[in-house]
């Protein structure tokens, strides 16, 4: 093909679409590379979701839409859809790139080079404390590469790509955490794919193929993933802020004292704000002095670290494919914990999807599992309230008949499976499994990560808390005491069976203290103990 001399609106649009495809195919690889600033394992996901929002904004445009319409969709879509630290920076890079493109006509190489320079400048302005060896270094290298060779559009694209790749390989020399882990920067790896997409559009260059995730060796010491290592960066807070532009300087100053990984992008009354902090309340309250926050999202980074590691390791050990004949109705279940996976398999689950409270599986992962079940009728068990909305979307995306049993916990999923009949129809299984799941009273024990006030009393960091359907109902300084207090609140006279699923932090001694308490206080209740291996929650309880 002959290379175009200028970048058209259709070329720009095609670059974004191909970039989205590359991010989707490389998502898990980029996630795996993420060890800085916290190993939260979601860089690839956040960049992919950010560009997906841009693609959605582009979708309504006609095929011959002018440059101004395309750039407006890119700027608005990236601002509204930016996810996580990496997604917000990527948003600013895309917005800066197209900010001075003409409303009509095409973009000459020199103007495209200026666009990359503007993107580099605005991205650095958006980050409160820029760090070299990150996506910012790759953006600058790409801009410098574009400026040094912009005689033709193809030379510019290839020069920018090559310079970005060289900068990416140097990132371990700039950050010790990358050098120790033996990886390049994850956000930078995601940005290089943009230059790959551009070179494909203007020069038909070959697109990179994502390597097998299992082939990546990342040497991260486990102690660096502990709570103590993240104590000052425990939460990720994001929101859109409708604010008076003149008040944003004061807002930035307040946030500067609250945390790190601060990125604020936008303008003209609307900003996308991101921070890692240990004070969620103050991070949100600061916005009220500047304007009105909306679409507030708070993520526990420590939970992401632990669950990401379990999901990654479990994926590496997962079985390849299904060999048994497909039943009339199959079950697909979301699980976290090796033991829970074994239990669910033993109860007839056809496909396991790995995830949990913070590492929620995507719709595409559920769709893939449903298709892999090879059954024409499939029951989905989300086993988490955060996964249920995603599970509800699957039926419209596959040819199989799919129904969701709306389980909010592993023990509800466990109970639902006791009523599962692989030879029965989907409708029969849904009715029986939902009835069985509803008969379970679920509880769980975990450790508090922040001070708060509850109906059960004041909670302090490090306390063990028992959670029921209404929230915190037990507080103690020991796992066993919190468990026993929780059960005392949950047990009713009609209960006959308690299922205990042990996770990380449980012990034979603590389990014995719980069972002895039950034998003395509730002798009518039979107890079954299973090892689930779930992170973060030493005990799941299910009363029937």
C-alpha positions in Angstrom: 0.0 0.0 0.0 1.1 3.6 -0.6 1.6 5.6 2.6 -0.6 8.6 3.1 1.1 12.0 3.2 -1.3 13.4 5.9 -3.4 11.9 8.7 -7.1 11.8 7.8 -10.0 11.7 10.2 -10.6 8.1 9.1 -6.9 7.2 9.7 -7.1 8.7 13.3 -10.3 6.7 13.9 -8.7 3.5 12.6 -5.7 4.0 14.8 -7.9 4.3 17.9 -9.9 1.1 16.9 -6.7 -0.9 16.3 -5.2 0.5 19.6 -8.2 -0.8 21.4 -7.8 -4.3 19.9 -4.1 -4.3 20.8 -4.9 -3.3 24.4 -7.5 -6.0 24.7 -5.1 -8.7 23.4 -2.2 -7.5 25.6 -4.3 -6.7 28.7 -3.2 -9.6 30.8 0.5 -9.2 29.8 0.4 -5.5 30.8 -1.4 -6.3 34.0 1.3 -8.8 34.8 4.1 -6.2 34.3 2.6 -3.8 36.8 4.8 -3.5 39.8 4.9 0.3 40.2 3.8 2.4 42.0 1.8 -0.4 43.6 1.5 -3.9 42.3 -2.3 -3.7 41.8 -2.2 -5.6 38.6 -4.8 -3.5 36.7 -2.8 -1.3 34.3 -3.7 -3.2 31.2 -7.4 -3.4 32.2 -7.6 0.3 33.0 -5.9 1.4 29.7 -8.2 -1.0 27.7 -11.3 0.2 29.4 -10.3 3.9 28.9 -9.9 3.3 25.1 -13.1 1.2 25.0 -15.0 4.4 26.2 -13.3 6.4 23.4 -14.3 3.7 20.8 -17.9 3.9 22.2 -17.9 7.7 21.7 -16.7 7.3 18.1 -19.2 4.6 17.2 -22.2 7.0 16.4 -20.1 9.1 14.0 -20.7 8.6 10.2 -17.9 7.0 8.2 -17.0 10.3 6.6 -17.2 12.4 9.8 -14.9 15.4 9.8 -11.7 15.6 11.9 -13.4 17.9 14.4 -16.1 15.4 15.3 -13.5 12.6 15.6 -11.2 14.6 17.9 -14.2 15.8 20.0 -15.3 12.2 20.5 -11.7 11.2 21.5 -11.3 14.0 23.9 -14.7 13.6 25.6 -14.6 9.8 25.6 -11.2 9.6 27.2 -12.0 12.1 29.8 -15.3 10.5 30.9 -14.0 6.9 30.7 -10.5 7.2 32.2 -9.9 4.4 34.7 -7.0 4.2 37.2 -3.8 6.1 37.3 -2.6 4.7 33.9 -6.0 5.3 32.3 -6.2 9.0 33.5 -2.7 9.7 32.1 -3.6 8.0 28.8 -6.7 10.1 28.7 -4.6 13.3 28.9 -2.2 12.0 26.3 -5.0 11.4 23.8 -6.7 14.7 24.6 -3.4 16.6 24.2 -2.6 14.8 21.0 -5.8 15.9 19.2 -6.2 19.3 21.0 -4.9 21.4 18.1 -6.0 19.2 15.1 -8.0 21.2 12.6 -11.8 20.9 12.6 -11.8 20.1 8.9 -9.2 18.6 6.6 -6.2 16.4 7.5 -3.2 16.6 9.8 0.2 17.2 8.3 3.3 15.5 9.7 4.6 18.6 11.4 1.2 19.2 13.1 1.1 15.6 14.2 4.6 16.0 15.8 3.3 19.1 17.6 0.4 17.0 18.8 2.7 14.5 20.4 4.7 17.3 22.0 1.5 18.8 23.4 0.4 15.4 24.7 3.7 15.0 26.5 3.5 18.4 28.1 -0.1 18.1 29.3 0.4 14.6 30.7 3.2 15.8 32.8 1.2 18.8 34.0 -1.6 16.5 35.1 0.7 14.4 37.3 1.5 16.1 40.6 4.8 14.3 41.1 6.1 13.1 37.7 8.4 10.0 37.8 10.8 9.0 35.1 10.8 5.3 34.0 7.0 5.4 33.7 4.5 6.0 30.9 5.6 9.7 31.0 9.1 8.8 29.8 7.7 6.8 26.9 5.4 9.6 25.9 8.3 12.1 25.9 10.5 9.7 23.8 7.7 9.2 21.3 7.3 13.0 21.0 11.0 13.5 20.5 11.1 10.7 17.9 8.2 12.3 16.0 9.9 15.7 16.1 13.2 14.4 14.8 11.8 12.7 11.7 8.6 14.3 10.4 9.6 14.7 6.8 6.8 12.1 5.9 4.0 10.7 8.0 5.4 7.2 7.9 8.9 8.3 8.9 7.3 10.2 11.8 5.2 7.2 13.0 8.1 4.8 12.8 10.6 7.2 14.5 8.1 7.8 17.3 7.5 4.1 17.7 11.1 3.1 17.7 12.1 5.9 20.2 9.3 4.8 22.5 10.4 1.2 22.4 14.0 2.2 23.2 12.8 4.3 26.1 10.6 1.4 27.3 13.6 -0.9 27.4 15.5 1.7 29.5 12.8 1.9 32.2 14.4 -0.7 34.5 17.5 1.5 34.6 15.3 4.4 35.9 13.3 2.6 38.5 14.8 0.1 41.0 11.4 -1.7 41.5 11.4 -2.5 37.8 15.0 -3.7 37.8 14.4 -5.9 40.8 11.3 -7.4 39.2 13.0 -7.8 35.8 10.3 -6.1 33.8 9.7 -2.9 31.9 7.1 -0.3 32.9 3.5 -1.6 32.3 1.9 1.7 31.4 4.8 2.4 29.0 4.3 -1.0 27.4 0.6 -0.1 26.9 1.5 3.3 25.3 3.9 1.7 22.8 1.0 -0.2 21.4 -0.5 3.2 20.3 2.5 3.8 18.1 2.3 0.3 16.8 -1.3 0.9 15.8 -0.4 4.2 14.1 2.4 2.5 12.1 0.0 -0.2 10.9 -2.5 2.4 9.7 -0.1 4.6 7.8 2.4 2.0 6.7 0.8 -1.4 7.1 3.5 -2.4 9.5 2.9 -5.8 11.3 1.0 -5.6 14.6 2.7 -7.2 17.7 1.3 -10.4 19.1 0.9 -10.7 22.8 3.2 -13.2 24.5 1.9 -16.0 26.7 1.4 -14.5 30.2 2.7 -17.8 31.7 6.0 -17.1 29.9 6.6 -13.8 31.8 8.9 -14.0 34.9 8.2 -11.2 37.4 10.5 -11.3 40.4 8.6 -9.4 43.0 9.3 -10.2 46.7 6.1 -11.2 48.4 6.8 -8.9 51.4 6.5 -5.9 49.0 2.9 -6.9 48.6 2.1 -6.7 52.3 -0.3 -4.2 53.9 2.6 -2.5 55.6 4.2 -1.7 52.3 1.0 -0.1 51.1 -0.2 1.5 54.3 0.1 5.0 52.9 -1.5 4.1 49.6 -4.2 1.8 50.8 -7.0 3.2 48.6 -7.5 4.4 45.0 -10.1 7.2 44.8 -11.5 8.4 41.5 -14.3 10.7 40.5 -15.4 13.2 38.0 -15.5 16.7 39.4 -17.7 19.5 38.1 -15.8 22.5 39.4 -15.0 26.2 38.8 -11.6 26.2 37.0 -10.2 28.9 39.3 -10.8 26.6 42.3 -8.7 23.7 41.0 -5.4 25.1 42.1 -6.5 25.0 45.7 -8.0 21.6 45.2 -4.6 20.3 43.9 -2.9 21.8 46.9 -5.2 19.9 49.3 -4.8 16.6 47.5 -1.0 17.1 47.5 -1.1 16.5 51.2 -3.4 13.5 51.1 -1.6 10.9 49.0 0.3 10.0 45.9 -0.2 8.9 42.3 -2.2 12.1 41.9 -3.5 12.8 38.4 -6.0 15.4 37.5 -7.1 16.0 33.9 -9.8 18.0 32.2 -10.8 21.6 32.0 -13.7 23.9 31.2 -15.6 22.9 34.3 -15.1 19.1 34.2 -12.1 17.1 35.6 -11.3 13.5 36.1 -9.4 13.1 39.4 -7.3 10.2 40.6 -5.4 9.7 43.9 -3.9 6.9 46.0 -4.5 7.7 49.6 -5.1 6.4 53.1 -7.8 9.0 53.9 -10.8 8.3 51.6 -13.1 10.7 53.4 -10.7 13.7 53.1 -10.0 12.9 49.4 -13.7 13.1 48.7 -14.5 16.1 51.0 -11.8 18.2 49.2 -13.9 18.2 46.1 -16.9 19.8 47.9 -14.9 23.1 48.2 -14.2 23.1 44.5 -17.5 21.8 43.1 -19.6 18.7 42.8 -18.1 15.2 42.5 -19.9 12.3 40.8 -19.2 8.8 39.7 -17.1 8.2 42.8 -15.1 4.9 42.8 -13.0 3.7 45.7 -10.8 0.6 45.4 -8.9 -1.2 48.1 -5.4 -1.6 46.6 -4.3 -4.2 49.2 -7.2 -6.4 48.3 -6.3 -6.0 44.6 -2.8 -7.1 45.3 -3.7 -10.2 47.2 -6.5 -11.3 44.9 -4.5 -10.5 41.7 -1.7 -12.8 42.9 -4.2 -15.6 43.7 -6.0 -15.2 40.4 -2.7 -15.1 38.5 -1.3 -18.2 40.2 -4.6 -20.1 39.9 -4.8 -19.4 36.2 -1.3 -20.8 35.7 -2.4 -24.0 37.4 -5.8 -24.2 35.8 -6.8 -27.2 33.7 -6.8 -26.9 30.0 -10.3 -27.5 28.7 -13.1 -29.9 29.6 -13.0 -33.6 28.7 -16.2 -34.9 30.1 -19.3 -35.0 27.9 -21.4 -31.8 28.2 -24.4 -32.2 30.5 -27.9 -31.0 29.6 -27.3 -28.0 31.9 -23.8 -26.8 32.9 -22.7 -24.5 35.7 -20.2 -21.7 35.4 -19.1 -20.3 38.7 -16.9 -17.4 39.9 -14.5 -18.5 42.6 -11.5 -17.2 44.6 -9.4 -19.7 46.4 -7.9 -23.0 45.3 -9.9 -25.1 47.7 -13.1 -23.4 46.8 -12.4 -24.3 43.2 -11.9 -27.9 44.1 -15.2 -28.0 46.1 -17.1 -26.4 43.3 -15.7 -28.8 40.7 -16.6 -31.7 43.0 -20.2 -30.5 43.0 -20.4 -30.5 39.3 -19.3 -27.0 38.1 -18.2 -27.2 34.5 -16.1 -24.0 34.2 -14.5 -21.9 36.9 -13.9 -18.1 36.4 -11.3 -16.8 38.7 -12.0 -13.6 40.6 -13.2 -12.0 43.8 -14.4 -8.8 45.6 -11.9 -6.5 43.9 -10.6 -8.6 41.0 -14.0 -8.9 39.3 -14.0 -10.9 36.1 -15.0 -9.2 32.9 -18.0 -10.0 30.8 -15.8 -11.5 28.1 -14.3 -13.9 30.6 -17.8 -15.1 31.6 -18.8 -15.3 28.0 -15.7 -17.4 27.2 -16.4 -19.8 30.1 -20.1 -20.2 29.1 -19.1 -21.1 25.5 -16.4 -23.4 26.8 -18.9 -25.4 28.8 -20.2 -26.8 25.5 -23.7 -27.1 27.0 -26.8 -25.5 25.3 -28.1 -24.4 28.8 -25.9 -22.8 31.4 -26.4 -21.6 35.0 -24.1 -18.8 36.1 -23.1 -18.4 39.8 -21.5 -14.9 40.4 -21.0 -15.5 44.1 -20.4 -11.8 44.7 -22.7 -8.8 44.5 -20.2 -6.9 42.4 -20.1 -9.7 39.8 -23.9 -10.1 39.5 -24.4 -7.1 37.1 -21.7 -8.4 34.8 -23.2 -11.9 34.9 -26.6 -10.6 33.9 -25.2 -9.3 30.6 -23.9 -12.7 29.4 -27.2 -14.1 28.2 -27.5 -11.5 25.4 -24.0 -12.2 24.2 -24.0 -16.0 23.6 -26.2 -18.4 21.6 -26.7 -20.7 24.6 -29.6 -20.3 27.1 -28.1 -18.7 30.2 -29.7 -18.0 33.6 -28.1 -16.4 36.7 -28.7 -17.6 40.2 -28.0 -14.3 42.0 -25.6 -15.6 44.7 -23.8 -12.9 46.7 -21.3 -15.2 48.5 -19.4 -18.4 48.1 -21.6 -20.2 50.7 -24.7 -19.2 48.8 -23.1 -20.7 45.7 -22.2 -23.8 47.7 -25.8 -24.2 48.8 -27.1 -23.6 45.2 -24.9 -26.4 43.9 -26.4 -28.9 46.4 -29.6 -28.6 44.4 -28.0 -28.8 41.0 -29.1 -31.5 38.6 -27.0 -31.7 35.4 -29.7 -33.7 33.6 -32.5 -31.2 34.4 -33.5 -28.3 32.3 -32.2 -24.7 32.9 -35.6 -23.6 34.2 -35.7 -26.5 36.7 -32.2 -25.9 37.9 -32.8 -22.1 38.3 -35.8 -22.7 40.5 -34.2 -25.4 42.6 -30.8 -23.7 43.0 -32.3 -20.2 43.8 -34.5 -21.8 46.5 -31.5 -23.6 48.0 -29.4 -20.4 47.9 -32.1 -18.4 49.6 -32.2 -20.8 52.5 -28.6 -19.9 53.5 -27.6 -17.2 56.0 -24.1 -16.1 55.1 -21.4 -14.5 57.2 -17.7 -13.8 56.9 -14.8 -12.7 59.0 -12.1 -10.3 57.8 -9.8 -7.6 59.2 -10.6 -3.9 59.3 -8.4 -1.7 57.1 -9.6 1.6 58.4 -11.3 3.2 61.4 -15.0 3.6 61.2 -18.2 3.6 63.3 -20.8 0.9 62.9 -24.0 -0.1 64.5 -22.0 -2.8 66.3 -19.6 -0.2 67.7 -16.3 1.6 66.8 -14.0 -0.3 64.5 -10.2 0.4 64.4 -7.6 -0.7 61.9 -6.5 -4.2 62.7 -9.7 -5.3 64.4 -11.3 -8.6 63.3 -14.9 -8.0 62.2 -17.8 -10.3 61.5 -20.0 -9.3 58.5 -23.6 -10.4 57.9 -26.2 -9.2 55.4 -26.7 -6.0 57.3 -23.0 -5.2 57.6 -20.6 -5.3 60.6 -22.3 -7.2 63.5 -19.2 -8.3 65.4 -15.9 -6.7 66.4 -13.0 -8.2 68.3 -9.2 -8.4 68.6 -9.2 -12.1 67.7 -10.4 -14.1 64.8 -12.1 -16.7 67.0 -13.9 -14.2 69.1 -15.2 -12.2 66.1 -16.3 -15.5 64.5 -18.2 -16.6 67.6 -19.8 -13.2 68.1 -20.9 -13.2 64.4 -22.4 -16.7 64.7 -24.3 -15.7 67.9 -25.9 -12.9 65.9 -26.7 -15.1 62.9 -27.9 -18.5 64.3 -31.7 -19.0 64.6 -33.6 -21.8 66.2 -34.4 -23.4 62.8 -30.8 -23.7 61.7 -29.5 -27.2 61.5 -26.2 -27.1 59.6 -23.2 -24.7 59.5 -20.7 -24.9 56.7 -17.3 -23.4 57.5 -14.9 -22.6 54.7 -11.4 -21.8 55.9 -9.3 -19.2 54.1 -6.0 -17.5 54.6 -5.5 -16.6 58.3 -7.5 -19.5 59.6 -5.9 -22.1 61.8 -6.8 -25.5 63.4 -6.8 -23.8 66.8 -9.2 -21.0 65.7 -11.5 -23.5 63.9 -11.6 -25.6 67.1 -12.5 -22.6 69.2 -15.4 -21.9 66.8 -16.7 -25.5 66.8 -16.4 -25.8 70.6 -18.4 -22.7 71.0 -21.1 -24.1 68.7 -21.2 -27.4 70.5 -21.8 -25.7 73.7 -24.1 -22.9 72.6 -26.0 -24.6 69.8 -25.7 -28.4 70.2 -28.5 -28.9 67.6 -26.3 -27.6 64.7 -24.1 -30.0 62.7 -20.8 -28.5 61.4 -19.0 -29.2 58.1 -15.5 -27.7 57.6 -13.9 -27.3 54.2 -10.6 -25.6 53.2 -11.3 -22.9 50.6 -7.9 -21.0 50.6 -9.6 -17.7 49.9 -7.5 -14.6 50.5 -8.5 -11.8 53.0 -11.3 -13.8 54.7 -10.2 -16.4 57.2 -13.7 -17.8 57.5 -16.9 -18.0 55.4 -19.9 -19.2 57.2 -23.2 -20.6 55.8 -26.1 -21.5 58.0 -28.9 -23.7 56.7 
